[in-house]
Amino acid sequence: MNRLTLWPLCAAIASVASYGASTGTAEADAPSLSHDTVLSGLDNPWDMAFLPDGTMFFTEKCRGLSVMMPDGEVRPLLGMVRSSDFDDIHYDLFCEGQAGMMGVAIDPDFDSNRRIYVMSTSSLTPPGSNRVMRLEVSEGFDSVANRTDIVTDIPFKPRSSAHPFGGPGAHNGGRVRFNPGDGFLYVTTGDTHNGEVPQSPTLLGGKVLRIDTDGNAAPDNGAPDGFDPRIYGYGFRNVQGIAFRPSDHRPVIAEHGPWHSDEITALVPGGNGGWDPRPNMAGRGDCPDNYCGYEPNQMEGMDPEARAAWMPMTDLETYPDAMPPAWDNNMLSQGMSSAVFLEGDQWGDWNGRLLVGLMGIGFGGTPVGQRIDVIDLAEDGLSVHDVSEMPLPMGSGRFRSLVQGPDGNLYAAIDEGDIYRIVPD
């Protein structure tokens, strides 16, 4: 049995320096940065997607889908049950807890088919599910039509449970991105506080899906026999970031940790992320509501290393062939969310680096850590050469989405309601 070590608040604060955010310092050729505010006063902006002319689609978790035109005009497109200022409201779409309208992606053939893709929570299938919707945008960018739900069976958590953040709607994942290398749509999902979900061959929570634009499984996903063929990766907790390395288009995910170990992982087809929060596994006994994800001592501060030994994010003892993380945020859990690779000489030494946004979670004396990290990922994807904290030109926030725009600048959405443009000078 693993030895449990409680982490008193005073000791935790004294130990912050040993759990620093970065493993390195900013490079000499890293750019100086400036910023401006693109939009403010939004309701939990969740994601963004750009057309080449700068047109920006964006989602707000409890309001819906809108578009900002190149001249800055914002046009509501698709509202949800609680929306009041949308002409087009789909009353099955709702938000609760962490669930709602989440990721958005633009079809690579948008010029000819006008299609975009949005992940949202829906009541069409009781007691609710997360769906990937395909929509067609009007020529005037003032409406969407021909909604087709291409994935309808991503789990949603309908009831509260005896866990931290245990209300309905927890752990949905929610990012949707096209891989420019293979042209397929990747969808990230969460474990919904259900111990059975991540390792399940049929339940789509705690997975990364790889599908075509009709929702069919892409070829060569590599999932084990008996698995849903749409599954590209499984055994995850709550993947909210996915990006594709420009040099080879390899998918890399960013994942929330459970009071410890946010993780960056380079995926392989059919790979297991090694997250298995079921009770009576790996020496654990019963757990609250059959989910061990925050154990042990889930409401108390504790040494992250001791907690990770008890309930590992990537359990390489139980699953020795699981994909090892390239980085575990120095064993801290600070709400790692969106991910993007920077491209362009204007970024200096950061050209080709992975960025991850951290929303910040302070628990038991650990540092909150609201920031953007710049990561130099090793070629094999199994480690990092360097991690440095971006010197923000504005205040910090809960960085929910990071996207590089067609102008080469970085766009960052924070839960507090702002979308910033960060410019390398």
N, C-alpha and C positions, 0 to 999 in steps of 0.2 A: 504494500500500500504506500502511496506517495505521502510524504510528510507535508502537512498543511502549515503555512506560516501566515498568521494575520499580520496586516500591515497597518499599524496605528497611524493616525493622521500626522502627528508630529514627526514620526520617523519618515513618513512618505515625503513630507515637504523637505526634510533635510536631504532626501535621496534624489530630489529632482535632477540635480546636476548629472548624476550618473545615468539618467534616462533621457539624454538630450535628444532634440528633434533630428539632428543631422549627424552624419558620419564624416562630413568634410566641410570645407569652407568654399565660398563662391570663387569661381575661377577668375583669373586676372582679365580674361577677355569676355567675361559675362557683361551683358549690356546694362547700362543705366536705364531706368524705367520711369515713365510718366503715365498718367491715366486721365480718363474722363468718364463721366457717368452717362451711359447710354439711355437707361431707363431707371426710374425710381418709383417708389410707392406701389410696387407689385405685391401680389399675394403669394408668397412662397414660390418664386420662379424656380422651375425644376430643370429645364433643359432648353437648348437652343440648337438650331440647324440653319445653315446659310446657303443661299444661292450665289453664283459667281458675281452678281451685280450688287451684293450686299443685302438683299432682302433676307430678313431674319424671321423664321418661325420660332415661337417660343411657347412653352407651357407654364401654367401656374397650377399648383397642385389642386386647389379647390375652386378654380374659376374656369379653366379650360385652355383652349388653343387660340393664339392670336398670331398676327404677322406684323412686323414693322417694315415698312417700305424704305427704300434707299433715302428718301427725303425725310425720314423720321416719323411719318404718319403711322399710327398703330390702328389696326383693324381687327376687331374680334371676329373669330371664325366659327368656333364650336364651343358652346357652353355646357355646363354640367348642372346638376339638379339644384345647386345653391347659387348659380349664376343669376344675375339680374339685368345685366347690360349686354347680353348677347341676343341677336335675333334668332339664331339657330341653337336650340338647347336640346340635347339628348338626355332625357330624364333618367335613363338607366345608369348614367355615369355619375359617380359620387366620390367623395373623399371621406376618409375616416382614419384618424391616427396618421400613420406614415403613408397610407394608401391614397390614391387619387390619380390625377393625370400626371404622367411622368415623362418618359423619354419620347423624343421626336427625331425622325430621320427622313431625309429626302431621297427619293428614288434616283439612282444614277441616270435613268433615262427620263428625268422630269421634263425636259424640254418637249418630249413627244407624248408623254402619258399623263403629266400633271399630278403625279402621285406622291403622297407623303405617308408616313407611318407613325402612329402614336400608340403608346402603351398606356392604358387607363384601367381603373377599377370599374366594374359594371355589376349591376344587379340582375342582369338577364338570366343568369344561371344561379338560382338560390344555393347557398346563402350569399353569393357573390363570388366573383372571380376576377383575375386580371387578364386583360385581353390586349392583343395587338390588332389595331384597326388600320385598314388601308383607306385613305381618303383621296379624293380628286379635287384639286384647287381650281377655282374658276379662272378664266383668262384675266379678269380684272382684279384678282387677289382679294375679292370681297366676300367669298363664301367657299364652302366645301360641300361635296356631294358624293353619292355612290359609296357610302360607307360599307366596307366589307371587313368583317372580323376574321382575320386569317389565322389567329390563335385564340382559342376561347377557354382554355382549360388550365391556365396558370393559377395556382392556389392563392386564396385570400384568407386572412385570419378573421373569422367573424365574431369571436368572443374574447373576452378578457381571460388572462391566465395569470398564475401566481409567479410572475417574473418581473424584473426591471423592464420598463417600457412595455409593460405587458398588456396594454389595451388592444382593442380590435385594430386590424390593419397593419400590424407590425411585419417587417422584413419581407418586402416585395421585390427587392432588386430594382428593376425598372428601366435600365438603359437599353436603347436600341441603336445599333450602328451598322452601316454597311462597310464591309471590308473592301477597300479598293483593289485588293489583289485578286479575290475570287468572285466579287460581286454579290455575295450572299449577305443576308441580314442576320446579325447576331443579336440575341435577346438575353438579358441577364435577369435572373429571378432570385428570390430569397426563400428562407426555410419556414417562414410564417410561425415561428416558435413551435414547430411540430417536429418531434424527434425522429419520426419515421421518414420525413420528406427528403432530406439531402441524399441519402443512399438508395432511395427508392428507384427501381427501374422504370416506373410508370408515372409517378407524380412529378410534375414539372417544376416544383419549387426547389431552390438550392441548385439550380442548373445554369448552364449557358446553352442556349439553343442556336442552331444554325439552319436557316430555312431560306426557301426562295420567296418571291414576292406574292405567291399564292398561299404561303404557309406550309408548303410541303417540305419534307426533310431534304436537305442538301446531300449530295453524294459524298461518300467517304467521311462521314462524321465519326466513325470509329467507335461508337458506343458498344459496350459488351452485348453479347447475345441476350435477347429477352428485354432489352431496353427500348424505350420509345425511340424511333429512328431520328427524331428531331434533336435529340440530345447530343451535344458536342463535348460538353464537360459536365461533371456531376460532383456531388459531395462538397457543396459550398454553403456558406452561412448567409451572406447578404451581399451579393456583388452589385455595386452601383457604378463601377467604372470599367470600361473596356476601350482599348485603343489598339492600333495596329502599327507595328514598328515599320517605319518607311522603307528600310533597307530590304525587308523580306516579307512584310505584311503579317508577321506572326502576331496573333492576338495575345494581349497582356491585360490582365484584370486587376482591379483594385477592390479590396474587400474589407468590410467592417469586422473587427475582432470583438470577442466577448469579454470585456474588461481586461483584455490583453491582446497583443499581436494582430493589429491590422496587417494585411498581407498584400504584397505584389507578387503575382504568379504569371509566368509565361506558359500558355496553354499548349497542350498537344492533343490531337484528335482522340476523343474517347477517354480523356484523362480523368482521374479521381482527385478531387481537391482534398480528400482526407478528413472532412468535417463529418462527425457522426455523434450527435448529441443524444442518442437514445439511452435510456436507463439500462442498467445491467449489462453494460459494455465496458471493456477495458478496465475491469476492476471496480467500476462504479456500481452503486446500488440503485435504489429508487430515487427519483428526482421529482420536483414539483411539476404536476401536470404532464408527467412523462417527457420532460425536456430538461436536459442537464446542461444547457448551453451557457449558463452563468455560474454553475457550481464550481467549487464549493463556496459556501458562505456568500451567497449571491448578493446580499445587501450590505456586506461589510468590506472595508478596504483590506487588501491582501497583496503580498508580494506578487507581481505579475508572473515572475518565473515559476513560483510554486503553483500558481493557479493554472499556468499553461501546462505544467506537468500532469495536473489532474484532469483537465479538459482541453486537450490541445486543439488548436485550429486545424493543423495538418497532422493527423495521427499516423506517423510513419511506423510505429510499432504494430498497430492493427492492420495498416494498409501500407506495406513496405514499398509498393509500386506507385504510391500516390505522388503527385507532382509537388516537389518541394518549392516553397516560396523563395523568390529571389531576395526579398527583404521583409522583415516583420515589424517595422517601425520601432526597433529597439524594444520589442515586447510590450509596447503600449497600445492601448485601444483609444483612439482619438477621432473616430468617425471618418475614416478614409472613404472618399466618395468618388468623384469623377476623375477621369484620366484622359490625357491627350499627349501625343508626341509633337514637339515643336519642329517646324521645318522652315528653313530660310537663313541666308547668311546674316540677316539683320539681327539674329539672335546670338551671334558670336559663338562662344563655346557651348552654348545651350542648343545649338542646332542639332536635331536628332535626339535630344534628351526627352525623357518621359516626365511629365508633370502630373502630380496628384494633388487634389484638393482635400483638405481635412476640415471637417465641420467643428471639431472640438468637443471633447467629452472629458470633464474632470471628475474622477471618482476616487475616493479613498486617498486623496492627496496627490494624485497624479496630475501633471500639467495639462491644461485644457487643450492647447495646441492648435488653435485656429490658424491655418497657414496654407501656403502652397509650397510643396517640396519639388526640387529639381533632381532627377535621378538619372545617373549614368548606368544603364543596364548592361551587364556583360553579354557578350555575343551569344553564349549558350543559354542565356535566360535564367541561369541558376544562381546568380549572385549580382551584386551591384559594385561598381568601382567607386562610386561616390554618391552621396546624398547631401544636398545643401538646401537651405531654406531661402526661398525667394525674398529679397528685400522689397516688401510691398510699398508701392507709391501711394497707397491709400490705407485706411484702417482695415483691420481684419474683420472676418465674419464667418458665417457657416457656409463654406465654399461647396455649393451643391453641384455646379456644372462648370466645366472648363472646355472651351471650344476655340480652335484657331479659325479666325475669319478669313474670307478671301483676300482681305487687305494684308494678311500676314500677321495681324495683331492677335493678342490673346483676349478672349471674352470670358468673363467670370461672373456667374450668377450666385448670389448669396441668399439664404433663406430670409434674411431681414428685408428683402424687397428690392434690391438693386441689381442691375447688370452693368458691370464695368468693362471698359476697353483699356487694356494694359499695352502700352506702346514701348518697344525698345528704341531708345534714342541713340 
